[in-house]
Amino acid sequence: MTTQATRTQPQPPGPRPARTRSLRARFGIPASPGSTGFVAATSIDSIGTGLVLAFTVVYFVDTTNVGLARIGAVMTLARLLALPTSMTVGPLIDRFTARRTAVAGNLLSAGAYVGFLGARNVWTIGVVVFLVQVGHTTYWTSSAALVGLAAPAERRPSWFAFIHAVRNSGLGIGAVFDRHLAFAVVAEAAGLEHCGAADTSDRGLKVGG
């Protein structure tokens, strides 16, 4: 009876396959149960943010009559005005939790992106870019607190390092993908302006002749 009871006892789970451990080590992913969704969400958000940074300029150049220099200036001003957002997010996290604050930041950014459709002048461009930046800052400030939900205390330093690495890599990947599109649109805009100036000059010469 003792032998049979010993045989029927459940065995503890064995170690993870070496291949899984090697992939985690290769990409620097800290081991933590249930963290796959958090890693995936952070990666998608980072790459998407990198794409949007360059696409925003391209979009407004292509859909409005505002010049490239003025678009760049108003976007810079809007992002500077959004810098103090991080100082106000801490009290919001204490009151509403990091998860709810992060969701609110993403919803604010999503609503501001929809507002891009109605931005047709310098002021409306500034407003929607400001709201997008406030949403992004709110999410990324909250994400630091979200690490506490995804990882135990002894693994948080490695998680913080990993999240920042993913964010910077995602921004870089998104910027690389968008670089060619941005250059093409700006070059096209410059080419059209050059052609328009040349056409006006030709007409002036014909009238003068």
C-alpha angles and dihedrals in degrees: 000000000000091000093049093049090050091052094050095052112112114253120232115252114270126235120289117267114276091237092059092048092048093051091050091048092047094054095036094241111160114230111247129144115251095010098119094093092048092051092047093049092048092049094048092047092049095050091044091051090051091052093048095050092067097028092058092065091044092049096052093044089053100042104037138050092233115118122249094246093052092047091052092048096049092045091051091049092048092052092047090053090051094056096093090059092091091061092057097046095072095067089045090054091050091051104036103021127251094270095056092043091051091050091049090052092052092047090051091051091048092052091048091052089055086052088061086079091066099040107112106147140039096270097049090046089053093050097050093044090049092052092047091052092048089053093048093048091048092052097046093045089051092047090069089061091044088064086070089061094047101044139035119247096262092055100044097095091058090045092052090051092047095049093050090048091051091048094051092044092049093050089050094048092048092048092051092051092049097043096084093047092049093049091048094052094044091047090049091050091049090047093052091050090050092048091048091051091047092049091051090049092050092051091050091052092050093050091047091049 
